[in-house]
Amino acid sequence: MKFEIKGNYFFGRYNTASQKGHDGIEHFIKRECPSDLDTILWEMPIVYGQVDDVVESSVEGYKFWRKLPLEERITFLKKFQEQVKKRKEQMAEAISLEMGKPLWEATGEVNSVIGKVDITINDSLPRVADKSYDEIMPGVRGALSYRSLGPCLIIGPFNFPCHLANTQILSALITGNSVIFKPSEKTAYSAQILIDCFHEAGFPKGVINLIQGDGEIGRRLLNFKEIKGVYFTGSKEVGLNILKSTHSDLTKLVALELGGKNPGIIHKDANKEVALEEMIKACYLTSGQRCTSNSITFIHKSIAEEFIQQFHSISKKIIIDHPMDFEKEPFMGPLVDQRAVDAYLTFMGMAKREGFEEIMRGKQITKKHQGYYVTPSIHFSEEWKSDSHFLSSEIFGPNCTFVTYENIEEAIEMANQSEYGLAAGIFTQDETIFRKCFEDIEAGLINWNRSTCGASPKLPFGGLKNSGNYRPAAVAMIDSCVQQKASLQMQEVSPSGLNSIKGIDL
């Protein structure tokens, strides 16, 4: 094994006890490297019997952490930041080998983990600062305070195994909550390094907890009344299951960051060079495995032929290879596992059956190391197909489908056909066109001359419709980690007597 999984982390230490699963069979997860199937990264048991212990640990940690002064909590976060800096290369390597993204991209993710500490302190925290209102009523001062929720469960994704979970963890911690982190079973080692950094930073026992495993672990955790915050990043289907599991428990705050079918709109006056660069990144970064990936592009008929030819030419030149062992540095690594490859190839067949023109075929390819490598794909349609499953599905692979339009209203109407509403990218030199798209497209993030891929951590990040439940992440994540307490405070206590109350016969 290349890496060692040390067990579940609770009560301030790793616990390696293995036991029988709920069906009487000893459960293990073995993770192969998606870029080199001959390399086994790690093997770990799923220990269902430790779920209760993890929750108990988080409850005990919360009792202490919630009363710790804010400045002391900030000090702990800064110590964590220093530990990540020390382990930057190790964390980037783990992300690359477990998830498959090139090392340069994984290093960027670790930089985001480091930078998020400062953003949480400087940009997020002021959103939940206590407020006072003098004379809110005659002789009465009003006060508003934000307080912690309790133990919080964070269910992380595989595509950004450290960065996305870290955003939620830091927001929960700085506001006085304890944390249970259940990472994707595909990226257990990356998550372990993240927890190691909290441990080395000296966080008190029970404040940070890690439990590894499959979906059953998450389902069991959701049933605990002690858990007050639930934060999930992943597919719409799993998000709906979380809501079903928690809808009758009104004590839980649930924040969902789900998928997208994110459109790009390339208008006739667009700067083509800028649009090409941005669209290549939007469609193929992380091998298309981002919730913000662009997989459908509405393009004005007058520029479609030339632009698509150029896009195709660039797509054929993209280097696809092992994220760390390569002759030329790759832009794309493999997909995360065989299931992802199968799903991607299924969509390729679906596009063909539904009559889309295949400009570039998506297929599995062989590299020096056997892995889950696929090529980008490009499809084309002259018009929108309202009955197309291919057009409506989140592919989560390196695909771009072009659909032509004549006027911007048509493009907006097609963009709004999607059940998702996460992000959109508009390419035009006409601000009026952009403003119309900004107002009329149903999405939480709408960019101008910038693709859908990527977002600023200093802005809210969340989607509409089936892309979330109106609780955005990034700088706004902290809003979902607190409860509000209001107070009316009499400034001068001078009772006027019961005689002043109408309707009482004294």
C-alpha positions in Angstrom: 0.0 0.0 0.0 1.2 3.5 -0.8 -0.7 5.2 2.0 -1.8 4.2 5.4 -5.3 4.9 6.6 -5.1 5.4 10.4 -8.8 4.9 11.2 -11.5 7.2 12.4 -10.5 10.3 14.4 -12.4 11.1 17.6 -11.7 12.1 21.1 -8.5 13.7 19.8 -6.9 10.5 18.4 -7.1 7.9 15.6 -9.0 4.7 16.4 -8.2 1.7 14.3 -10.6 -0.9 15.7 -12.2 -3.1 13.0 -15.4 -5.0 13.5 -18.1 -6.9 11.6 -20.5 -4.8 9.5 -24.3 -4.7 9.8 -24.7 -7.6 7.4 -22.2 -9.9 9.2 -19.5 -9.4 6.6 -16.3 -7.5 7.3 -16.4 -4.4 5.1 -13.3 -3.0 3.5 -12.7 -0.3 0.8 -9.7 -0.7 -1.4 -8.7 2.4 -3.4 -6.7 2.0 -6.6 -5.0 4.9 -8.2 -7.3 6.1 -11.1 -4.2 7.1 -13.1 -2.4 3.8 -12.5 -4.5 0.8 -11.7 -1.5 -1.3 -10.8 -1.0 1.0 -7.8 -3.2 0.3 -4.7 -3.3 3.5 -2.7 -4.8 2.2 0.5 -7.2 -0.2 2.1 -9.5 0.6 5.1 -12.3 -1.0 7.1 -15.7 0.6 7.4 -16.4 0.6 11.1 -20.1 1.2 11.6 -19.8 0.6 15.3 -17.8 3.8 15.8 -20.6 6.1 14.6 -21.9 6.5 18.1 -18.4 7.2 19.5 -17.8 9.9 16.9 -21.1 11.7 17.7 -20.4 11.4 21.4 -16.9 12.9 20.8 -18.4 15.9 18.9 -20.9 16.6 21.6 -18.2 16.7 24.3 -16.0 18.8 22.0 -18.8 21.3 21.4 -19.4 21.8 25.1 -15.9 23.2 25.4 -15.5 24.9 22.0 -18.7 26.9 22.1 -17.5 28.8 25.2 -14.0 29.4 24.0 -13.5 33.2 23.2 -13.6 34.0 19.5 -10.0 35.2 19.5 -8.8 31.9 20.8 -10.7 30.0 18.1 -9.1 32.3 15.5 -5.7 31.5 16.9 -6.4 27.8 16.4 -7.4 28.4 12.8 -4.2 30.2 12.1 -2.2 27.3 13.6 -4.1 25.0 11.3 -3.1 27.2 8.4 0.5 26.9 9.2 0.3 23.1 9.4 -1.3 23.0 5.9 1.6 25.1 4.6 4.0 22.6 6.0 2.2 19.7 4.3 1.4 21.5 1.1 3.3 19.1 -1.2 2.0 16.0 0.6 -1.6 17.1 0.4 -1.3 18.0 -3.3 0.2 14.6 -4.1 -2.6 12.8 -2.2 -5.3 14.8 -4.1 -3.6 14.0 -7.5 -3.2 10.3 -6.9 -6.6 9.7 -5.3 -8.8 12.0 -7.5 -6.7 12.1 -10.7 -6.3 15.9 -11.2 -2.9 17.1 -12.4 -0.4 18.1 -9.8 -0.5 21.7 -10.7 -4.3 21.7 -10.3 -4.1 19.9 -7.0 -1.5 22.4 -5.8 -4.0 25.1 -6.6 -6.6 23.4 -4.4 -4.2 23.3 -1.5 -3.5 27.0 -1.9 -7.2 27.5 -1.7 -7.2 25.6 1.6 -4.5 27.9 2.9 -6.1 31.1 1.7 -9.6 30.1 3.0 -8.4 30.7 6.6 -7.8 34.4 6.0 -11.0 34.8 4.0 -13.0 33.1 6.8 -11.6 35.5 9.4 -11.6 38.7 7.4 -14.5 38.4 5.0 -17.0 35.7 6.4 -16.8 36.5 10.1 -18.0 40.2 9.8 -21.3 38.8 8.3 -22.2 37.3 11.7 -20.8 40.1 14.0 -23.1 41.1 16.9 -25.2 44.1 16.2 -26.8 46.8 18.5 -29.7 49.2 17.7 -30.0 52.2 20.0 -33.6 53.4 20.5 -35.1 50.6 18.5 -38.2 51.5 20.6 -38.5 54.4 23.0 -36.1 53.8 25.8 -35.2 50.3 24.5 -32.1 49.1 22.8 -32.2 46.2 20.4 -29.5 43.6 20.1 -28.8 40.8 17.6 -26.3 38.0 18.3 -25.2 35.0 16.3 -24.6 31.8 18.1 -23.4 28.3 17.2 -25.7 25.5 16.3 -24.0 22.4 17.8 -22.2 19.5 16.3 -22.1 19.8 12.5 -21.9 17.0 9.9 -19.9 17.7 6.7 -20.3 15.2 3.9 -17.5 16.0 1.4 -17.1 15.4 -2.4 -14.3 13.6 -4.3 -13.6 16.3 -6.8 -12.3 18.9 -4.3 -11.7 16.6 -1.4 -9.9 19.2 0.8 -11.0 22.7 -0.4 -14.8 22.4 -0.4 -15.0 20.5 2.9 -12.4 23.0 4.4 -14.7 25.9 3.6 -17.5 24.3 5.6 -15.3 23.1 8.4 -13.7 26.5 8.9 -17.0 28.4 8.9 -18.5 25.9 11.4 -15.4 26.0 13.7 -15.0 29.8 13.8 -18.6 30.2 14.9 -18.2 27.8 17.8 -19.5 24.5 16.4 -17.8 21.1 16.6 -17.4 19.1 13.4 -17.8 15.6 12.1 -16.2 15.2 8.6 -17.4 12.3 6.5 -15.3 12.5 3.3 -15.9 10.7 0.0 -14.7 7.1 0.2 -12.7 7.8 -2.9 -10.4 10.4 -1.2 -10.0 9.1 2.3 -6.2 9.8 2.5 -6.5 13.4 1.4 -9.1 13.9 4.1 -6.9 12.3 6.7 -4.1 14.7 5.9 -6.5 17.6 6.4 -7.5 16.2 9.8 -3.8 15.7 10.6 -3.3 19.4 10.2 -6.1 20.1 12.7 -4.6 17.6 15.1 -1.1 19.1 14.8 -2.5 22.5 15.4 -3.6 21.3 18.8 -7.4 21.5 18.5 -9.1 20.4 21.7 -10.4 16.8 21.9 -13.8 16.3 20.2 -13.8 19.6 18.3 -12.7 17.9 15.0 -13.8 14.4 14.2 -13.3 12.2 11.1 -15.3 9.1 10.1 -14.4 7.2 6.9 -16.7 5.0 5.0 -19.6 4.6 2.6 -23.0 6.1 2.2 -24.4 4.0 5.0 -22.1 5.9 7.5 -23.7 9.1 6.3 -27.2 7.8 6.6 -26.6 6.6 10.2 -25.1 10.0 11.2 -28.1 11.8 9.9 -30.4 10.0 12.3 -28.7 11.5 15.4 -30.6 14.3 17.1 -27.3 15.6 18.5 -26.2 16.8 15.0 -27.6 20.3 14.3 -25.9 21.3 11.1 -25.7 19.2 7.9 -23.6 20.4 5.0 -23.4 18.3 1.8 -21.6 18.8 -1.6 -22.5 16.4 -4.3 -25.2 15.1 -6.6 -28.9 16.1 -6.7 -30.0 12.6 -5.9 -28.0 12.3 -2.7 -29.0 15.8 -1.7 -32.7 14.8 -2.0 -32.1 11.7 0.1 -30.5 13.9 2.8 -33.6 16.1 2.8 -35.9 13.1 3.1 -33.9 11.8 6.0 -33.9 15.1 7.9 -37.2 16.8 6.9 -39.0 15.8 10.1 -36.2 17.0 12.3 -36.7 20.7 12.6 -33.7 21.1 14.8 -31.3 20.5 11.9 -30.1 23.2 9.5 -29.3 21.6 6.1 -27.2 23.3 3.4 -26.8 21.6 0.0 -24.4 22.4 -2.8 -25.5 20.3 -5.7 -24.9 19.8 -9.4 -25.3 21.9 -12.5 -25.9 21.9 -16.2 -24.1 25.1 -16.7 -24.6 27.1 -20.0 -22.2 29.3 -21.8 -23.6 31.9 -24.2 -21.3 33.2 -26.9 -22.8 36.2 -28.6 -22.0 37.4 -32.1 -19.8 40.2 -30.8 -17.8 38.1 -28.3 -14.0 38.4 -28.2 -13.4 34.9 -29.7 -9.9 34.5 -28.3 -11.1 35.2 -24.7 -14.1 32.9 -25.2 -12.0 30.0 -26.5 -9.6 30.2 -23.6 -12.4 30.4 -21.0 -14.5 27.6 -22.6 -11.6 25.2 -22.9 -11.1 25.6 -19.1 -14.8 25.4 -18.4 -15.4 22.2 -20.2 -12.2 20.3 -19.5 -10.6 21.4 -16.2 -10.7 18.5 -13.7 -11.7 16.3 -16.7 -15.1 18.0 -16.5 -15.8 16.8 -13.0 -16.7 20.1 -11.5 -20.2 21.2 -10.5 -19.5 24.4 -12.4 -18.2 22.7 -15.5 -19.7 24.0 -18.8 -21.3 21.2 -20.8 -23.7 23.1 -23.0 -22.9 26.2 -25.0 -25.4 28.4 -26.9 -23.6 30.1 -29.7 -24.8 32.7 -32.2 -25.4 31.2 -35.7 -23.2 33.8 -37.4 -20.0 32.7 -35.6 -20.8 29.1 -34.8 -18.9 27.3 -37.6 -15.6 29.2 -37.2 -15.7 29.1 -33.4 -16.5 25.4 -33.2 -13.7 24.5 -35.7 -11.2 26.4 -33.5 -12.5 24.9 -30.3 -12.2 21.4 -31.9 -8.7 22.1 -33.0 -7.6 23.1 -29.5 -9.5 20.2 -27.9 -7.5 17.7 -30.0 -4.2 19.1 -28.6 -5.1 18.7 -24.9 -2.5 16.6 -23.1 -4.1 13.7 -21.1 -1.9 11.8 -18.8 -0.9 10.6 -15.3 -1.1 13.7 -13.0 2.5 13.2 -11.7 4.3 10.7 -13.9 4.4 12.2 -17.4 6.6 13.3 -20.3 4.6 16.5 -20.9 2.6 18.1 -18.2 -1.1 17.2 -18.7 -4.1 19.5 -18.7 -6.4 16.5 -18.0 -5.9 13.5 -15.8 -8.2 10.4 -15.6 -11.8 10.3 -14.5 -12.1 9.2 -10.8 -13.2 5.6 -11.3 -14.6 3.0 -13.7 -18.2 4.0 -12.8 -17.4 7.5 -14.0 -16.0 6.1 -17.3 -19.0 3.9 -17.8 -21.4 6.9 -17.2 -19.4 9.1 -19.6 -19.4 6.5 -22.4 -23.1 5.9 -21.8 -23.8 9.6 -22.5 -21.7 9.4 -25.7 -24.0 6.6 -26.9 -27.1 8.6 -25.8 -26.0 11.6 -27.8 -25.7 9.5 -30.9 -29.1 7.9 -30.4 -30.7 11.3 -29.9 -29.3 12.5 -33.2 -26.6 14.9 -32.1 -23.8 15.6 -34.5 -20.6 14.1 -33.1 -17.7 16.5 -33.8 -15.2 14.8 -31.4 -15.9 11.4 -30.0 -15.4 10.8 -26.3 -13.7 7.5 -25.8 -11.5 5.6 -23.3 -7.8 5.7 -24.2 -4.7 3.8 -23.1 -1.6 5.6 -21.7 1.7 4.4 -20.3 -0.1 3.5 -17.1 -3.5 1.8 -17.3 -6.1 4.1 -15.9 -9.5 5.7 -16.3 -8.4 8.0 -19.1 -11.0 9.4 -21.6 -10.8 12.0 -24.4 -12.9 15.2 -24.5 -16.1 15.1 -26.6 -17.9 17.8 -28.7 -21.4 17.6 -30.0 -23.6 19.9 -32.1 -27.2 20.7 -32.7 -28.8 23.4 -34.7 -31.7 23.6 -32.3 -32.8 22.8 -28.8 -34.3 19.4 -28.3 -36.8 19.6 -25.4 -37.1 15.8 -25.1 -33.4 15.2 -25.0 -32.1 13.4 -21.9 -28.5 14.1 -23.0 -29.1 17.9 -23.0 -30.7 17.9 -19.6 -28.3 15.6 -17.7 -25.2 16.6 -15.7 -22.5 14.5 -17.5 -19.6 15.1 -15.1 -17.1 14.4 -17.8 -15.2 16.4 -20.5 -17.9 17.3 -22.8 -19.2 20.4 -24.7 -22.4 20.5 -26.7 -23.0 23.5 -29.0 -26.5 24.7 -29.8 -27.1 27.7 -32.1 -29.4 30.6 -31.6 -30.4 33.8 -33.5 -31.3 36.2 -30.7 -30.4 36.5 -27.1 -33.9 35.9 -25.9 -33.8 32.5 -27.5 -30.5 31.7 -25.8 -31.9 32.7 -22.4 -35.0 30.7 -22.9 -32.9 27.6 -23.7 -30.6 28.2 -20.7 -33.6 28.2 -18.4 -34.9 24.9 -19.7 -32.5 23.1 -17.3 -33.6 21.7 -14.0 -30.4 23.1 -12.6 -29.4 26.7 -11.9 -25.8 26.9 -10.6 -23.7 29.0 -13.1 -23.7 30.6 -16.5 -21.0 32.4 -18.5 -21.9 35.2 -21.0 -19.5 36.3 -23.7 -20.3 39.6 -25.3 -18.9 43.2 -25.5 -22.4 44.6 -25.1 -23.1 45.3 -21.4 -26.8 45.6 -22.2 -26.8 42.0 -23.4 -25.0 40.9 -20.3 -27.4 42.8 -18.0 -30.4 41.1 -19.7 -28.8 37.7 -19.2 -28.0 38.5 -15.6 -31.6 39.5 -14.8 -33.3 36.7 -16.8 -31.1 33.6 -16.5 -32.1 31.4 -13.5 -28.7 30.8 -11.9 -26.9 31.8 -8.7 -23.6 32.7 -10.5 -23.6 34.6 -13.8 -20.3 35.7 -15.2 -19.4 38.2 -17.9 -16.6 37.3 -20.4 -15.6 34.6 -17.9 -16.5 30.9 -17.9 -18.7 29.1 -15.4 -15.7 27.2 -14.0 -14.4 28.6 -10.7 -15.7 31.2 -8.4 -14.4 33.9 -6.0 -14.3 32.8 -2.3 -15.2 36.4 -1.4 -18.7 36.0 -3.0 -21.6 33.7 -2.2 -21.5 30.5 -4.2 -24.7 28.6 -4.6 -27.4 27.7 -7.1 -31.1 27.8 -7.8 -33.6 25.1 -8.6 -32.0 21.7 -8.3 -28.5 23.1 -7.7 -29.0 23.8 -4.0 -31.5 24.9 -1.3 -30.8 28.6 -1.1 -27.9 28.3 1.3 -24.8 29.4 -0.7 -21.3 28.5 0.2 -18.0 30.4 -0.1 -18.0 33.6 1.9 -21.7 33.0 2.7 -21.1 29.6 4.2 -20.9 31.1 7.6 -24.5 32.2 7.5 -25.6 28.5 7.6 -23.4 27.8 10.7 -25.2 30.1 13.2 -28.5 30.7 14.8 -29.8 34.3 15.5 -30.7 35.5 18.9 -32.5 38.9 19.3 -33.1 40.9 22.4 -35.0 44.0 23.6 -33.2 45.7 26.4 -34.8 48.4 28.6 -32.2 51.1 29.0 -33.7 52.8 32.1 -35.8 50.6 34.4 -38.6 52.9 35.7 -41.9 51.0 35.8 -45.0 53.1 35.2 -47.1 50.8 37.2 -49.9 48.3 36.5 -52.3 51.2 36.3 -50.8 52.1 32.9 -52.0 48.8 31.4 -55.5 49.1 29.8 -58.1 46.5 30.6 -57.0 45.7 34.2 -59.4 46.8 37.0 -57.2 47.3 40.0 
